[in-house]
Amino acid sequence: MHFLCSPSSVVCDVNITEGREGQPKNLTTNINEVAKPTPGEYAGEAAKGFLTILEAVAEAVPVPGFGIVVKLAVEIIKACEEGHATLGRAQELKLRIKALVLTLVNELKGKKEGEIRAQMIQDIGTLKREFYIIQTQLNEIASQHPLRLILFQSLNDDKVRRCVARLDTSLENFELARDIEHTDMLLELEQQIATFHAQQQQNTQTLNEVHTSVANLELSMVHVTTMLAQASPAHLTSSTRALIPANTHIFHGRDTLVAELVGVLVGGSRRHICLLGPGGMGKTSTSLAVMNHPDVEARFAEHLRVWVPCVKAPSTSLLFDTLCTSLGISIKSGNPLSDILLALRTSPPIVLVLDNFETPWNATEGQSEVEQVIRDIHRIPHVTLFVTIRSSSPPCEDLPWHRVDLHAVHATAARDIYISWHPKGNEDPGLPGLLELIGHMPLAVMLMAKFAASNGLSAEDVAEEYKVLGTAVMGQGLDAKTSMDVCIRLSVNSPRMTAHPEAFELLCAIAMLPAGTSYQTLSKWWARELIEALGVLRDTSLVEQNGSTIFVLPVIQRYIRHDSRFSKQVGISMIESACQFLEAHASDINDELFKSHSATVSAEEGNLEAVLLTTPEIHATQDGFLLRVIRDGFLLLARHQQRRSARVDIIERALHLARHINDNILQGDLLFCYGDCFLQVGQCGKAHTQLEAALNYFLSASDKTRAAKCRLHLVEAMQRQADETFERCQEIVVDAQADCKATGNEGLAARCLVYLGISHFRFRNYPAALDLLTQAEPVLARVKDWYHHAECSQVTSWVHYDMGQYDLAYACAASALGESDRIGDAQGCAGLHNEIGKILSARGDFEGSLRPHLRSLEIRKASGLPPLSAALQGMGLGWAKLGKVEDARQAFEELLQQFASPDASAPSPSIEARIACTHLFLRRLQNPTLIPTQEEYVALRMCYSDGHIEKILAPA
């Protein structure tokens, strides 16, 4: 979620409430009838316990901001009781608001989201704004000197009278299904609400007990360090450690080698293992047998034997992705290698199995980067590498490898493999000759066994087929690689395959999916017209299946993807399928399907990227097709990745491909996405450059909606850089408002009001900020822009926090958190958990603040984003106030280390203030009575409210 700074003028206002016909009787008249009861008639009206119940019931109502409305009402009621008893109209105002809120809560309690009318939701937004204005008026009165309260009682009473009149005017069109006819009805409503609350409490008692037990767990910095460095919690991400797959069920002839390699792993000396050899020799099967050996299992726990399928990584960036996925970590610093190394450094002794490492090692670009990865991992003494590679030499040959050149199995083992796949061949007299001919290579033996079985051929017949094809390919001398190619070609050209020509097209399609895929995805998206041929591929063993994943072995992939064999038409079809897949799952974050669509794209992300990055000659020769691929393929995938990681390689490739396309909208969209990627990881200078370029394209295309959105993001980049004046930012937002007015986009116009509200907040003009935010909120609710509605509530929480109104701040943050969680905005949830922790700390609940801060760090990590510095600092403060000095020190030092990282955001006033505060807190661990310098006070005020600073500096 982006939080943007904006100028201080309001260009547009929005009329929220309109009159309606055919609705129930107006509420206002009935409230007037009960506005002036005697104290005896309503003696229990001020009971504080019931006000707490009222707030609790309101929080469960699924209307955005309703809990805040009731919280504001309660604050006004308390203000009328405690601070304005001498004002004649205060009692009237209090009872009118009480009657209204009682009716609202009773009307909405227990209802589900779909059962509440849209007009009711809009009216509640309007009511919230009125309550803010009334509260501001009462706060102004309360801030007066006691003598002024006496001298100007009539003037103040007139202010309250105007509040009552304002409320009456607002309620003229505010209608409910229930009317209030007399004071006794209020007492009845109180009882109904109290009874409902008691039932709800009973229903959730068990859940509360569980929550309490979790909250009481004693947190330490060890929890934080472990969480940041190792696997993310399963409930936060689908990314978990990639465990070693099960052994191949047919495995013969490698027992001695397996025992040798087990000894290397469990012995005292640390040596990396590298299995070398051509494809089809059984390198992967051998590595599985070693890693699943009981002695290795006893030495390394399951999560410390990590499987890294490098066949998914034809580039350095995809290698990083694959390593992160296998290790169960997410990019948190913008530098994936540093995150991988941090996870490994903080791990117990661990084995990484880099299977099919030739894929990234032999990539056209980036071998030096891949080599650096291997060398950096080697420098971590407790990490052992187990590499399988189609090569004659290991990567980084100077490292201490236990090198094994894998050759064919012996004749007896080859026979056992053949018979396992083709039992009828046991008595075949021609079998020894066939096995000798194909060189006893395990995969070749398996393919020929299946070829013989599926075609009803003897071993001698298969040998003749092999000799004819082998001579045609290579003459009389066949090396291992060519011999394997002949065996694959025999399978591809078998009668079963030639009888079903679509089977080869399906094989080409699956060979383009390095991560493999499920039957459902294959049949629905990748190969709708070809799926019936899957049985043919299974019969010929040209495809494999592991669980629900269907895939092609790397050695067969290599053969099929050769330019002389691969179908270019299949390549075009697969790219088109990738575009269709991404279009079908390109939900807006406010869409109900956003969560499920995002999860579906994430599950297929590696394949989508591999397909889009393939066959560059297709991109270069068909301009119309290229435009479609960039717009509906690269751009949609980049937007998906932008929400969950710091990667920019996909959008950079799209920009490279689009460099000669004359389409201002496309160029602007690409640059806008590129700039947002940088903005998300705090590289605001780069973000500013790209967003400014995007804006120029949108202006050239006269696209005012895109231009307005781009202006707002540009303002955020400028404000976070703190290198532009307030007036310049104001000019940009004014231009954005003009664009909104021209297009009639009221949702975007409301977002401009939020930006203006943030600007006033930062200049401590709190009433103006609240006025702008409460104007924006009902509009965002009406257009169902829940993402920015949550943003608006969060900014409102900031204002209340700065004003020391921590209950209201908490209510706003909790409301925003519920919305962000519902729409699947992980980044917004992380920020809001941090806000809640900060508010609890300001209340003095330092122990309670630790959990929300930790949750913020967890979510950010799972989303591939850097940890919030404020969350780490908040945890350090909590531990310091609880007397856990060592945990506090580690938290503060970790924060400073992150700020010193080369991948940290560029310095800004807010970052410099955070650093200054951290140094102050470290010094106060040694001397808790240390008084901040004037400069440190300035830094504290940039990060914390005045009331919170008092709590921080107070003796523990």
C-alpha positions, -999 to 999 in steps of 0.1 A, spaced: 0 0 0 14 34 -10 9 64 14 13 96 -5 20 133 4 -1 159 -13 -7 197 -15 -29 217 8 -57 230 -13 -90 212 -21 -101 215 -57 -132 193 -56 -159 186 -30 -183 157 -31 -220 157 -22 -224 125 -3 -261 122 8 -291 127 -14 -328 125 -6 -346 92 -13 -382 82 -16 -400 51 -4 -378 47 27 -390 42 63 -399 71 86 -372 97 92 -352 91 123 -346 127 132 -381 135 145 -380 105 168 -346 114 182 -359 149 190 -386 135 211 -362 118 234 -334 144 234 -343 160 268 -351 133 294 -348 141 330 -320 125 350 -344 102 367 -357 89 333 -323 80 321 -302 75 353 -279 48 339 -271 67 307 -235 74 315 -225 39 324 -190 34 311 -193 -4 309 -221 -2 284 -202 22 262 -174 -5 260 -200 -31 250 -213 -7 223 -179 -3 208 -172 -41 209 -205 -49 191 -199 -22 165 -164 -36 157 -180 -68 144 -204 -50 120 -190 -55 84 -193 -19 74 -160 -1 68 -155 26 94 -186 18 115 -165 9 145 -148 43 142 -182 61 140 -193 44 172 -159 51 188 -163 88 179 -198 89 193 -185 74 226 -157 100 227 -183 128 221 -206 114 248 -177 112 273 -166 148 264 -201 160 270 -202 143 304 -167 151 316 -157 184 302 -189 203 293 -213 198 321 -217 236 325 -229 239 289 -267 238 286 -268 221 252 -241 195 259 -267 171 275 -290 175 245 -261 167 221 -250 138 241 -284 121 242 -291 127 205 -259 110 196 -265 82 221 -300 76 206 -287 76 171 -258 52 178 -279 28 198 -303 26 169 -276 21 144 -258 -6 164 -290 -25 172 -300 -23 135 -267 -37 122 -256 -61 149 -250 -96 137 -257 -88 100 -235 -101 72 -219 -79 46 -244 -86 19 -274 -79 42 -265 -42 47 -279 -17 22 -254 3 1 -271 36 10 -267 27 47 -230 23 42 -228 56 24 -248 74 51 -225 60 78 -195 75 60 -213 109 60 -221 105 97 -185 98 105 -175 131 89 -201 150 110 -189 133 142 -153 144 134 -164 180 130 -184 179 163 -155 164 181 -132 191 168 -156 218 181 -157 201 215 -119 197 216 -116 235 209 -139 242 239 -121 218 261 -87 233 254 -98 267 267 -86 280 301 -111 274 329 -117 311 333 -125 315 296 -150 286 300 -168 307 326 -165 340 308 -176 327 275 -201 301 285 -228 315 263 -205 316 233 -194 280 239 -230 269 245 -238 284 211 -211 263 195 -227 232 210 -261 244 197 -246 247 162 -233 211 166 -268 199 174 -282 219 144 -255 204 122 -264 169 133 -301 176 127 -293 188 92 -272 157 85 -299 134 97 -327 148 75 -321 121 49 -307 95 73 -333 67 77 -334 33 94 -357 3 95 -363 9 132 -378 40 148 -374 53 183 -406 65 199 -397 72 235 -370 70 261 -380 36 273 -371 23 239 -334 34 245 -333 13 276 -347 -17 257 -321 -12 230 -294 -12 255 -306 -45 269 -308 -61 235 -273 -50 226 -259 -61 259 -276 -95 255 -262 -99 220 -227 -90 232 -229 -116 260 -238 -143 235 -210 -133 212 -185 -134 241 -196 -169 250 -192 -181 214 -157 -167 212 -144 -177 246 -124 -206 234 -109 -185 206 -99 -158 231 -83 -184 253 -62 -196 224 -53 -160 215 -43 -152 251 -20 -183 252 -3 -172 220 0 -136 232 16 -148 264 45 -165 246 77 -148 256 92 -132 225 129 -126 221 152 -113 193 160 -149 185 124 -152 172 129 -122 150 163 -133 137 151 -168 129 120 -155 112 139 -131 90 165 -156 80 147 -189 77 115 -204 64 84 -182 66 55 -195 87 33 -218 66 2 -196 71 19 -166 56 32 -181 23 31 -213 2 69 -211 2 83 -239 24 115 -259 24 118 -280 -8 124 -314 8 142 -343 -10 119 -362 -33 114 -399 -28 138 -424 -43 133 -436 -79 114 -469 -75 136 -486 -101 173 -481 -91 201 -506 -98 238 -507 -100 249 -477 -78 251 -492 -43 288 -489 -40 288 -453 -52 259 -444 -29 278 -458 1 309 -438 -9 289 -405 -11 271 -411 21 305 -414 38 316 -381 23 285 -363 38 285 -378 72 323 -379 76 342 -353 96 357 -333 67 336 -310 47 337 -316 9 313 -306 -17 300 -334 -41 297 -330 -78 282 -358 -100 293 -353 -136 283 -370 -168 260 -369 -198 222 -369 -195 206 -402 -188 233 -417 -166 212 -415 -134 228 -385 -116 195 -373 -102 185 -408 -91 219 -414 -74 216 -381 -55 182 -390 -43 194 -424 -31 222 -407 -12 201 -380 4 174 -405 15 200 -429 30 193 -436 67 228 -424 77 223 -390 59 188 -387 74 203 -392 109 230 -366 103 208 -339 86 172 -333 97 146 -332 69 145 -294 66 183 -294 64 184 -315 32 172 -291 6 163 -299 -30 170 -272 -56 156 -282 -90 179 -260 -112 161 -270 -144 137 -242 -135 165 -217 -136 176 -208 -171 188 -173 -158 205 -159 -128 173 -142 -115 154 -175 -118 182 -193 -100 177 -168 -71 139 -175 -72 145 -212 -72 169 -210 -43 145 -188 -23 116 -211 -30 136 -242 -20 149 -226 12 115 -213 21 126 -177 22 115 -145 5 134 -115 -8 135 -89 20 163 -66 11 160 -60 -27 191 -82 -31 181 -119 -33 216 -132 -30 221 -114 3 188 -129 16 199 -164 5 233 -161 22 218 -147 54 194 -177 56 223 -201 51 246 -183 76 220 -186 103 211 -222 96 225 -253 112 247 -275 90 228 -280 58 231 -298 24 219 -280 -8 213 -304 -37 216 -284 -69 201 -308 -94 206 -302 -131 229 -273 -124 239 -271 -161 207 -251 -168 219 -219 -150 256 -227 -155 253 -228 -193 229 -199 -196 238 -174 -223 241 -146 -199 252 -144 -163 277 -173 -157 300 -150 -138 270 -142 -114 262 -179 -111 299 -186 -103 298 -159 -76 267 -176 -60 286 -209 -57 317 -192 -43 297 -171 -18 279 -203 -6 312 -221 -3 324 -194 21 298 -205 46 316 -234 64 285 -254 75 269 -255 40 276 -285 18 269 -284 -19 257 -315 -38 257 -307 -75 246 -328 -104 256 -314 -138 258 -325 -174 294 -316 -179 329 -330 -179 341 -306 -152 326 -291 -120 317 -255 -116 344 -234 -99 370 -263 -103 393 -249 -76 368 -256 -48 372 -288 -27 349 -311 -47 345 -348 -43 342 -354 -80 325 -384 -95 323 -390 -133 292 -411 -136 295 -438 -162 270 -465 -174 260 -492 -150 273 -528 -153 255 -553 -175 237 -571 -147 222 -538 -134 212 -528 -169 194 -561 -173 176 -555 -140 164 -521 -152 152 -534 -185 132 -563 -169 117 -540 -143 101 -520 -171 95 -549 -195 92 -582 -175 85 -603 -207 120 -594 -219 136 -616 -192 140 -646 -215 148 -626 -246 181 -640 -260 188 -607 -278 187 -586 -246 224 -587 -238 233 -575 -273 208 -546 -271 220 -535 -237 256 -536 -250 246 -516 -281 230 -487 -261 259 -486 -236 241 -497 -204 229 -461 -198 200 -463 -173 177 -439 -191 184 -454 -225 177 -489 -211 144 -477 -197 133 -460 -230 142 -491 -250 123 -514 -226 92 -492 -229 97 -490 -267 99 -528 -270 69 -533 -246 46 -508 -262 53 -520 -298 56 -557 -292 92 -559 -304 119 -583 -294 153 -570 -282 168 -579 -315 142 -559 -334 148 -529 -312 186 -533 -318 180 -533 -356 159 -501 -354 186 -485 -332 214 -495 -357 196 -481 -387 188 -448 -369 222 -445 -352 241 -450 -385 220 -424 -402 227 -399 -374 264 -405 -366 279 -432 -387 295 -461 -367 309 -442 -337 283 -432 -312 293 -414 -280 271 -414 -249 252 -382 -257 245 -393 -293 235 -428 -282 210 -412 -258 197 -390 -286 191 -421 -307 171 -437 -279 150 -406 -274 145 -403 -312 134 -440 -314 108 -432 -287 97 -400 -304 94 -418 -338 77 -449 -324 45 -462 -341 24 -450 -311 38 -415 -315 35 -413 -353 -1 -426 -351 -8 -396 -329 11 -366 -343 -5 -343 -317 15 -362 -291 48 -346 -303 32 -312 -301 21 -319 -265 57 -331 -257 70 -298 -271 46 -279 -249 54 -297 -217 91 -294 -225 87 -256 -223 74 -258 -187 106 -262 -166 86 -264 -133 62 -290 -146 25 -285 -142 -7 -302 -131 -31 -321 -154 -58 -295 -147 -36 -266 -157 -22 -284 -187 -56 -294 -200 -72 -260 -193 -45 -236 -204 -13 -250 -219 -26 -277 -242 -64 -278 -244 -64 -294 -279 -36 -319 -272 -44 -333 -238 -58 -366 -251 -23 -374 -263 -9 -375 -228 -15 -412 -225 8 -418 -255 36 -398 -238 32 -418 -206 33 -451 -225 66 -441 -242 81 -427 -209 87 -394 -226 69 -376 -197 72 -383 -160 48 -376 -132 57 -369 -96 26 -366 -74 3 -342 -94 32 -327 -114 37 -337 -150 71 -329 -165 97 -339 -191 132 -350 -179 159 -324 -186 178 -347 -210 146 -352 -231 139 -314 -228 173 -307 -243 166 -330 -272 131 -317 -279 140 -280 -276 167 -283 -302 161 -258 -331 160 -286 -357 132 -304 -339 112 -279 -319 79 -267 -334 79 -229 -337 41 -230 -339 39 -247 -306 61 -219 -292 38 -192 -305 8 -212 -291 24 -215 -257 32 -177 -255 -4 -170 -265 -16 -194 -238 6 -176 -212 -11 -143 -222 -45 -158 -219 -37 -173 -186 -25 -139 -172 -54 -120 -187 -79 -144 -171 -62 -139 -137 -55 -102 -139 -78 -91 -110 -78 -57 -94 -69 -58 -58 -105 -48 -49 -118 -78 -68 -132 -106 -47 -112 -131 -68 -79 -112 -63 -66 -136 -36 -73 -168 -55 -62 -153 -89 -29 -142 -73 -23 -176 -58 -30 -193 -91 -5 -170 -110 21 -176 -83 18 -214 -86 25 -212 -123 49 -182 -122 81 -200 -131 65 -216 -162 49 -183 -173 82 -165 -171 101 -193 -189 76 -193 -218 75 -155 -222 113 -153 -222 117 -181 -248 119 -179 -286 132 -144 -291 131 -148 -328 93 -149 -326 93 -116 -308 115 -100 -334 96 -110 -365 60 -103 -357 53 -68 -345 16 -73 -338 22 -104 -319 50 -88 -300 27 -59 -289 2 -85 -276 30 -104 -257 43 -73 -240 9 -59 -231 -9 -90 -220 21 -111 -210 51 -93 -197 32 -63 -183 6 -84 -164 33 -107 -150 54 -78 -139 24 -62 -121 18 -95 -103 55 -97 -93 55 -60 -83 29 -67 -55 50 -95 -40 87 -91 -47 114 -66 -56 123 -81 -90 125 -59 -121 139 -83 -147 106 -90 -164 96 -54 -168 131 -46 -179 129 -73 -206 95 -59 -217 110 -24 -220 138 -38 -241 114 -56 -264 91 -25 -267 119 0 -275 109 3 -312 71 2 -307 54 35 -312 26 32 -286 26 59 -259 1 41 -237 21 9 -237 54 28 -231 38 47 -202 23 16 -186 56 -1 -187 75 28 -172 47 33 -146 51 -3 -135 89 0 -135 87 32 -113 63 15 -89 87 -14 -85 114 10 -74 90 29 -52 80 -3 -34 116 -10 -23 124 26 -14 146 35 -44 127 67 -48 152 85 -71 149 57 -97 111 57 -91 109 94 -97 128 91 -130 106 64 -144 73 78 -132 82 112 -147 89 95 -180 57 76 -178 37 108 -172 51 123 -203 39 94 -224 4 96 -208 2 133 -215 13 127 -251 -16 102 -254 -40 126 -237 -50 98 -212 -60 119 -182 -69 89 -160 -35 73 -163 -19 107 -160 -37 114 -127 -27 81 -112 9 87 -123 10 122 -108 -1 108 -74 26 81 -74 51 108 -85 42 129 -56 49 100 -32 83 95 -47 91 132 -44 79 135 -8 98 104 3 129 119 -13 123 152 5 140 171 -23 110 189 -36 90 218 -21 55 215 -7 43 239 -34 57 218 -62 39 187 -49 8 207 -45 9 218 -81 11 181 -92 -19 171 -71 -39 201 -84 -32 189 -119 -43 154 -109 -76 168 -96 -81 187 -128 -77 154 -147 -102 137 -124 -127 165 -129 -123 162 -167 -129 125 -167 -155 124 -139 -135 98 -120 -149 103 -85 -128 75 -70 -96 90 -82 -108 124 -71 -113 110 -36 -78 96 -37 -65 132 -43 -83 142 -12 -65 115 7 -32 129 -6 -42 163 5 -51 150 39 -16 134 42 0 167 34 -19 185 61 -11 157 85 26 161 79 23 198 85 4 191 117 -28 207 105 -49 180 120 -85 194 116 -80 201 79 -65 166 75 -95 149 92 -119 170 71 -103 160 38 -100 123 48 -137 122 60 -147 137 26 -128 110 8 -138 80 28 -176 77 18 -167 82 -18 -142 54 -18 -167 32 -1 -194 41 -27 -171 32 -56 -160 0 -37 -123 10 -38 -115 -9 -6 -78 -8 -11 -77 30 -10 -105 31 16 -82 11 39 -54 36 31 -77 65 40 -85 48 74 -49 42 81 -40 78 74 -69 88 97 -53 66 123 -20 85 119 -38 118 126 -55 105 158 -22 90 170 -4 123 166 -33 140 184 -29 116 213 -63 100 206 -50 65 209 -84 47 212 -96 63 179 -62 57 163 -65 20 173 -101 18 159 -91 33 126 -61 10 122 -80 -21 131 -108 -12 106 -82 -6 79 -64 -39 88 -97 -58 84 -102 -44 49 -66 -50 39 -67 -86 50 -100 -92 33 -88 -80 -1 -54 -97 3 -32 -66 5 -3 -81 24 18 -50 23 -10 -30 37 -15 -55 65 21 -54 74 20 -16 78 -12 -17 98 1 -43 122 31 -20 128 7 9 134 -13 -11 159 19 -21 177 30 16 178 -4 26 192 -3 0 219 32 12 228 18 48 231 -9 35 254 19 20 276 12 -16 266 48 -24 257 44 -62 260 12 -61 238 30 -41 212 56 -68 205 32 -92 187 18 -68 161 53 -56 153 65 -92 148 35 -99 126 44 -69 105 79 -83 100 65 -118 91 41 -105 65 67 -82 49 91 -111 47 66 -134 32 58 -108 6 94 -104 -4 97 -69 10 123 -54 34 113 -54 70 98 -21 83 124 -2 102 97 11 125 87 -25 134 122 -34 144 126 -2 164 92 -8 180 102 -42 192 134 -28 206 115 -2 225 91 -28 239 120 -50 251 138 -19 266 107 -9 286 103 -45 297 139 -47 310 150 -71 282 181 -51 275 200 -77 254 170 -83 231 165 -45 227 202 -40 219 201 -67 192 170 -53 177 185 -18 175 218 -31 161 200 -51 135 181 -20 124 213 0 121 229 -28 101 200 -27 77 203 10 73 240 5 65 234 -21 39 243 -12 3 207 -22 -6 191 2 19 169 30 7 186 63 -1 190 86 29 160 108 36 150 130 66 127 103 79 154 76 77 180 99 93 155 106 121 150 69 126 187 63 127 192 91 153 164 77 175 180 42 173 214 56 185 196 74 213 178 43 224 210 23 224 227 49 246 197 49 269 201 11 274 233 20 292 219 50 309 181 50 311 180 85 326 198 100 296 182 132 284 179 136 246 197 165 229 177 191 211 185 174 177 174 141 191 141 156 203 135 168 168 142 133 155 118 118 181 90 141 170 95 130 134 89 94 145 65 95 175 37 116 189 43 139 219 24 116 242 43 85 230 76 103 235 67 109 272 60 71 275 93 63 258 114 86 280 96 78 313 115 55 337 108 18 331 
